[in-house]
């Protein structure tokens, strides 16, 4: 799979879709309802997406005097992220109606909000856009994996839409990175440091707290701890071993470094190999 073309004009990027287009009434329940792991994955993802108004508010404050970025965050990014949360919630509640989604989400919000503060953003806008590129790379990779391994056709369609949105969001954040880069001139070392720091945290804290609250509601007699989270990660690694979009995600991560072509060409297979070892040991 090729890396997204971030040179495309913003106006030409990904098209809208709506929840109304998802055929929830045609879900093949028998293909997924007994797959408890999918409940954990989809509910946890829906929690993270449904808290996007908080992430957006922090970014809007940070980018307050940038009309283009503020307009896109307010009119496209936040509504699309929140739609992901609503659509995933609808899917979860349709397939597993006994799961108390509001209670689990309330628990997640209480746990996660203290960790999502404006002061945790990067010190410059260019570097914050790099951090956002890492996050969008992670989510596009996750939904790309779920699209490939989904056992149920309606879910396949849904996560395919979300994956495309996340790739589109990456393109926008990369566009803003290039613009801020011209003014702020971050060094390649500074960009690499943000990439390394953010890669160490992608999908960890929010995923842990989301899964903790899914388990607390679904299996209240169980205690969720670091060991159980690690077992879940190991299971996810088995999913990812052959189906994770490694080439695409590594190309997306390398892009903000703006490496010379021959170095990029040499680094790509080595980093794909390393990514496979990290994601699916």
Protein Blocks (a to p, Z undefined) as FASTA:
>chain_A
ZZddfkbcfklmccdddfklpcfklccfklmmmmmklmmmmmmmmmmmmmmmmmmmmmmm
mmmmmmklmmmmmmmmmmmmmmmmmmmmmmmmmmmmmbcfklmmmmmmmmmmmmmcfklp
cfbfklmmmmmmmmmmmmmmmmmmmmmmocbfklmmmmmmmmmmmmmmmmmmmmmmmmmm
mmnopafklmmmmmmmmmmmgoklmmmmmmmmmmmmmmmmbccdfklmmmmmmmmmmmmm
mmpcfklmmmmmmmmnopafklmmmmmmmmmmmmmmmmmZZ
